Amino acid sequence: MFKNLSNQQKGSLLAFIGVMFITPDSLLIRLSGLDTWSLLFYRGAIPFIFVLFGLIIYYKTNIVKATLKIGYIGIFYVISFSICNITFIISIQNTNVANTLIMVAMAPMMSAILAAIFLKEPTKKETWIAIFITFFSVTFIFYDSVQLGNIKGDIFGFITALGLAISANLARFAKNRDLVPSAVIGKLVVAIFAFFFVDNFELIKMDIIIIPLMCIMCVAIPFVLVTIAPRYISAPEVNLFFLLEVILGPIWVWLIIKEQPSFQTILGGIIIILTIAIHSLLALKKTQIKFN
């Protein structure tokens, strides 16, 4: 059935399923009792083992060859992938979930900018307008966070969005190359980096259930799907689906643990999401008209 789909449908389906798996991630992070470094260690180690096992089954004796084929692009992907994995957790634990996810919502716009710079795709007038609007909206949220003492979390959220944008463009640039081994290596890097800062590796109470569930459902499966998706659709299109997490993530958190974002965050977030969504949908419409 998947083979009968167009590239647009394949990429969109992979990105949609991947991001839907991610949406409860912020809630599970909040529900876990682990500190930042312990959480990072398990979010690196468990997905690494889980996906590596899958790659061994898929590639069998060719696993080493497949890993070596990632090339220098794959190495850059490892770096950007590792950084945004680390900064996301630091952000979530230092600001409201909504603030972090709104920063992540900047990824599609950043993807478009990076694609224009490095892939030599011209930046259109409407893109600059959208950049202008989202920049001032983020500044508005940052100002609110300074008053509340959450600026550290917002900055790391912004870095996460930049990392996602870089990763998506790298995957798009190397669309004929399997970068899943790069993502696996990235998870190993995260686990090793966090290992030296962990004081206690013990999982107690609900963490015995929450941590493995989070690491497989919200981390391992999605990162494979989101790594593959740019083979079929553009980087900005892939990151557009992260707007689903921006909308659904805070809802999960609000429903379960009653964490409510500030009015400034809600207002700035609505402006950013609408701006990016309208811009992206217009771009997609033009692309469809062009190819039809």
N, C-alpha and C positions, 0 to 999 in steps of 0.2 A: 504493500500500500504506500509506504514512504517513498519508494522509488518512482511512483507515478505522479508525485507532487512536483510543482515547479520549484526552482531554487528559492524564489521569494516565499513560497509556502513552507518549504523545508526550514529555512532560516527563521522565519517568524514562529513556526511551531516549536522549534528547539528553544528559542529565546523565551517564548511565553511559558512553556513548561518549566524551564530552568528557574525563571524569576518567581513563578507561583510556588515552587518548592522553597524559595528563599524567604517569602513573606513572613513566616512565623519566627524567623531567625532572631530578630531583635527581642521578641518576647522571651524566647528560650534563654537568651543571654541574660536578660533581666532576672529570670527565675532561677538561674544557676547561682550557686553559692561560692563560685571560684573567683579568685583574684584575676587581674588582667593577664599575668604571665602564665598561670596554670591553664587558663582558658585558651590562650594562644597555643600553648603546647599541645593540648588535646585536639584543637581545631586544625593543627598541622599534622600531628602523628596519625590520628584515626583515618582521616581522608586519604593520607598518603598510603597507608596499608591497604585500605579498601579499594582504591582506584588502581594501585600498582597490581593487586591481585587480578583485577579485571583486565589490565593491559597484558599481563602474562598469559591469561587465558586466550586473549584475542591475538596476540603476536606470537605466542609460544616461544620457539627458540630465536625468533627475530627481535625480541624485546630490546636487546642491546643495540642492534643495528637501527631500530626505529628511534631510539633515544639519541643516538649520535647524529641522526639526520636533522635534528632541530636546528642546527647551525647557529650562527651569531644572532639571528632574529629570535631564536628560541631562548638564547641566554638573556637577551634584553627582556623577553617575556617573563622569564623566571624572576628577574629583578623587580619589574613593575608589579607583577602578580603578588610577590612576597610583600612588598611595601604596602599595597592597598589592603592586604589581609590583616597586617599588623595595625595600620592606622584606623581601620574600621572598628576594631575592638576597643582601641584607646578612645576613639571618639564616642562610641556608645556608652562607655563607662564614665565619661566626663561631661555629658550634656544630655538633654532630652532626646529620646529616640527620634521624635519628629524632626528636631534640628539636624541630626546626623543624616537622616534619609532625605531631607530637603537639599542638603549639600550634595548628596549622591545624585540627586536629580539634575545637577549641573553636568553630569557625565555626557549626555547626548550633545549638548552645545560644545563642550570641550572637544568631543570627538570630531565635530564638524570643523572646528578651528584647526586642530592638529592635522586633519585630512587635507585642509586647504594649504597648510604650510608645507607638510612633508610629502603629501601625495599629489601636490600641485593642482588641487581642485579649487577653482576660484570661489571666493566668499561673496555671496550675493547680498544685495542691499537689505533684504528682509532678515538675513542672518545677523548683520550688524545691529539692526534695530532690536532683535531678540537678545543679543549679547548685552546691549545697553540696558534694557529693561531688567534682565536677570542680574546684572552686576549691581544695580542699585537696590534690587530686592534682597540680595545676599548681604549687602552693606547694611541694610535696615535690620536684618536678622542678627548680624554680627554686633551691631550697636546694642540691641536688646540683650544679647548674651554677655556683653561686657558688664552691663548693669547687674546681671544675675550671677556673674562669675563663671559662665559656661564657655568663655571664648576659646579655651584650650581644646575642648571637644569639637567645637565648630571648625576650628582650623584643621584638625586631623580629619574631619569629615570632608572638608574641601580637598585635602590631599588624597583621600580615598577616591573621590570623583575623578581627580586627575589621573590616578593610577588605573582606574577602570577605562578611562578614555584612551590612555596609552596602550593598554593591553588589547583593547578591541581593535585599534588601528594596526597594531603589530600582527594580530591574528588575521585581519583582513588583508594586509600586505603579503602575508605568507599563506594565503588561502589554499594553496596546493600542497601544503605541508601539514603534517599532523603535529599540533602543538600540545596535545594532551600530555605527552611525557614532560613537557616544560612545566605545565601546571602541577604535575606530580612532584617534580623536583622543587618547585616553588613551595609546596606544602612541607616538604622535608626541610627546606631552608628555614621556614617559619618555626617548625618544631625544634630544630637545633638551636636557633637563635633564642627562643623562649626558654629552653631547657636550663640555661645558665642562670636564669633569674627566678626559677620556681623554687619555693621553700618546701612545699608539701604536694606530693603527687596523688595523695589519697582522695578517692571519691566517696562521699558519704551521703546518706539519706537519698533524696530525690535525684541528686547529681548522677547516681549510677544509671538512671534511666534517661535523664535530660541530656547529658553530655553525648553519649553515643547516638541518640536520636538526632540531636542537633548536627553532629559532625557528619552523619551519613545523609540525612534527608535534606538539611539546609546548607550543607557545604559541599560534600563529595559529589553528589548527583548533579546539583546545579552548575558547579564549576566545569564539569565535563561538557554539559550541554551548551553553556555560554561560550566555552572555548571553541566548540565546533560550529556554532551558529554563524560567525563571521565568514565562514567559507561560502555561504550562500547569500547573505545580505550584508549591507554596508555597516561599518562600525557605529555611526549615529543611529541607525535603525535598531541595532542590537541593544544599545544602551537606552533607547527610547522605552523598551519594555521594563526598565528599572523604575519607571514612573509608577508601575503597579505596586512595587514594594513601598514607594513613598506614600501611596494612598492607603494600602492595606496594612503595612507594618505598624504604624501608630494606632490603627483601629484595634488590632490584636492586643497591643499593649494597654490601650485605654479600657477595653472590655474586661481584661483579666486582672490587671493590677492598678487600674485607675490613674495612670500617669497622663496628665493633661498638659498639652503644650500651651505656651503663652499666646495671647492674642496677636502679638507682633509676628510670632512664628507662623501662626495659622494664616494671617493676611499675606505675609511675604511668600509663604509656601504656595498659596493659591495662585498668586501672580506668576511665580516661577513655573509651576506645573502647567498653567494655561498657556503661558508664552511658549514654552518648549513644545507642548503638545500641538498647538496651532502651527508653529513653525515647521515641525517635523511632518505633520499631516499634509501641509501644503507642498513640502519637498517631495514626499512620497507620491502625491497626486501628479506633480509635474513629471516625475520619473516614469510613472505608468503611462501618461499621455505620450511621452517621448518614445517609449518602446512599443506602444500600440500603434 
